[in-house]
Amino acid sequence: MTDLVLLTETIVKSLVKDPETVSVKQFETDEDYILIQIMIDKDAMGSIIGKQGRIANAIRTVVQAASFIGENKKVRINIDSF
């Protein structure tokens, strides 16, 4: 598990009621970006996305800043429910 995935997982798990339902994975892409997929329970979507997507954007900003310190690649974060 990379540092970016661990960072994303730590942030998301601290925002939901049941941290055991959170799954964060990194996928390799052919382009110059890192894709991180967050899977959460559909009942917890509101607490991760927030009003007008503010929490999701804040998560993206923090993870992107961490990426520029380390790997210097762009990060795309997809949030989905199961």
Buried (B, 14 or more C-beta within 10 A) or exposed (E): EEEBBEBBBEBBBEBBEEBEBBEBEBEEEEEEEBBBBBBBBEEBBEEBBBEEEEBBEEBBEEBBEBBEEEEEBEBBBEBEEE
